[in-house]
Amino acid sequence: MNDFVPCNKRIWDTLFKDWQNDLDDIVLDLVVGCKEPNDAFVLKDLNGRHHMVFDLLCWEKYVGKISLSKLSQNLLTHELFHVLIGKYYTDIEKSEQFGNYIDKLDAISFNEGFAHLVSYNQQEINSVEWEKLEDIYIQSINKMKLVLMETNPQSQEQYIYEANFGNYYDKYACMCGMIYLAKEWQLGGYARLKELFDQGYHGFARKCI
């Protein structure tokens, strides 16, 4: 943990000039007792301080299968990027939980899109063969088009759940956001990612399709 260097450090440096200091006050809590798949997540305490929570029993399934140091780097990359986004866009977590339907879709697509981008397969962005995810992208944007037109409250609730839960590649909002950002990076590099980040999360779900 003390030697933590994120995956895709150049993206971190591009979007957050002082990210090391922004993460200095985060507490790491090692716990047991969370339900799957909550092996790593971030919570705020009553004083507004961020806690990175690792459930060690949930981690048991990884032992002997993959390097735990690589796994922890990847999980930290993903979760701490959420923390930085939340510090920059202070209302994004509120929008994800309590916003209207479109606000929720925008916030999830943006927040998860960026966090998945920097942590995808523990790889640097320029070493991923993004073209191999084209079918996933088409499948995800087709679903997002349907989702954006939905007006039934019960169906909307289900779609919001599916946006960020379930099998990795079925999380259509995460995939839409991540692959859209990767495509934009291919066209305009790190400056384009900065431009998209600075434009904010409102309208992002529609932008992805």
NORZI-V622965 format. One record per backbone hydrogen bond with DSSP energy under -0.5 kcal/mol. NH is the residue of the N-H (numbers start at 1). CO is the residue of the C=O. If there is no record, write none. Layout:
nh=NH co=CO
nh=NH co=CO
This chain:
nh=4 co=1
nh=9 co=6
nh=11 co=8
nh=12 co=8
nh=13 co=9
nh=14 co=10
nh=15 co=11
nh=16 co=12
nh=19 co=16
nh=22 co=18
nh=23 co=19
nh=23 co=20
nh=24 co=21
nh=26 co=23
nh=27 co=50
nh=29 co=27
nh=29 co=52
nh=30 co=28
nh=31 co=29
nh=31 co=54
nh=38 co=35
nh=39 co=37
nh=41 co=53
nh=43 co=51
nh=45 co=49
nh=48 co=45
nh=51 co=43
nh=52 co=27
nh=53 co=41
nh=53 co=51
nh=54 co=29
nh=54 co=52
nh=55 co=39
nh=55 co=53
nh=56 co=31
nh=56 co=54
nh=59 co=55
nh=60 co=57
nh=61 co=58
nh=62 co=59
nh=63 co=59
nh=63 co=60
nh=65 co=62
nh=66 co=62
nh=71 co=67
nh=72 co=68
nh=73 co=69
nh=74 co=70
nh=75 co=71
nh=76 co=72
nh=77 co=73
nh=78 co=74
nh=79 co=75
nh=80 co=76
nh=81 co=77
nh=82 co=78
nh=83 co=79
nh=84 co=80
nh=85 co=81
nh=86 co=82
nh=87 co=83
nh=88 co=84
nh=89 co=85
nh=90 co=88
nh=92 co=89
nh=95 co=91
nh=96 co=92
nh=97 co=93
nh=98 co=94
nh=99 co=94
nh=99 co=95
nh=104 co=100
nh=105 co=101
nh=106 co=102
nh=107 co=103
nh=108 co=104
nh=109 co=105
nh=110 co=106
nh=111 co=107
nh=112 co=108
nh=113 co=108
nh=113 co=109
nh=114 co=110
nh=115 co=111
nh=116 co=112
nh=117 co=113
nh=118 co=114
nh=119 co=115
nh=120 co=116
nh=120 co=117
nh=122 co=119
nh=123 co=120
nh=127 co=124
nh=128 co=124
nh=128 co=125
nh=130 co=128
nh=132 co=129
nh=133 co=130
nh=134 co=131
nh=137 co=133
nh=138 co=134
nh=139 co=135
nh=140 co=136
nh=141 co=137
nh=142 co=138
nh=143 co=139
nh=144 co=140
nh=145 co=141
nh=146 co=142
nh=147 co=143
nh=148 co=144
nh=149 co=145
nh=149 co=146
nh=150 co=146
nh=150 co=147
nh=156 co=152
nh=157 co=153
nh=158 co=154
nh=159 co=155
nh=160 co=156
nh=161 co=157
nh=162 co=158
nh=163 co=159
nh=164 co=160
nh=164 co=161
nh=165 co=161
nh=170 co=167
nh=171 co=167
nh=171 co=168
nh=172 co=170
nh=174 co=163
nh=175 co=171
nh=176 co=172
nh=177 co=173
nh=178 co=174
nh=179 co=175
nh=180 co=176
nh=181 co=177
nh=182 co=178
nh=183 co=179
nh=184 co=180
nh=185 co=181
nh=186 co=182
nh=187 co=183
nh=188 co=184
nh=189 co=185
nh=192 co=188
nh=193 co=189
nh=194 co=190
nh=195 co=191
nh=196 co=192
nh=197 co=193
nh=198 co=194
nh=199 co=195
nh=200 co=196
nh=200 co=197
nh=204 co=201
nh=207 co=203
nh=208 co=204
nh=209 co=205
nh=209 co=206
